[in-house]
Amino acid sequence: MLKKRNRLRLRQEKNFFSQAERLSGSGYTLLIRKQTHAEPQIACLTPKKFTPLASHRHRLNRQALASCEILLKEHALAPFEYVLIVHNSFLSQDKKLVLQELQDRGNKLYSSPGK
């Protein structure tokens, strides 16, 4: 379970999707907004289009957030706002590779000059 300070509340954000940078991977889509905070904030979404049953969507969200929590404990993510949109094939992927890709992409954006 993510701590409250690491949860991103999308209902309170007005223009997140128009300001975020979209990065696609196999089985997931990552949106990163360069809004620097003290700690990274993460939200996880599973579209109803790909996973119609709510129980499966909740399971996917819990597993995705649990894997992101590993990166938070290691202090490996840049202090941005992340939204992870998970598809069905996310469960069949190697979690270490996905976490490494999330970390690399976030740190690459963090070290690059701002827009």
SULLIN-V649243 format. One record per run of one state. SS is the DSSP state (2 for helix, 1 for strand, 0 for the rest). FROM is the first residue (numbers start at 1). TO is the last residue. If there is no record, write none. Layout:
ss=SS from=FROM to=TO
ss=SS from=FROM to=TO
//
This chain:
ss=0 from=1 to=3
ss=2 from=4 to=6
ss=1 from=7 to=7
ss=0 from=8 to=15
ss=2 from=16 to=19
ss=0 from=20 to=20
ss=1 from=21 to=25
ss=0 from=26 to=27
ss=1 from=28 to=33
ss=0 from=34 to=40
ss=1 from=41 to=46
ss=0 from=47 to=53
ss=2 from=54 to=73
ss=0 from=74 to=80
ss=1 from=81 to=86
ss=0 from=87 to=87
ss=2 from=88 to=90
ss=0 from=91 to=94
ss=2 from=95 to=111
ss=0 from=112 to=115
//
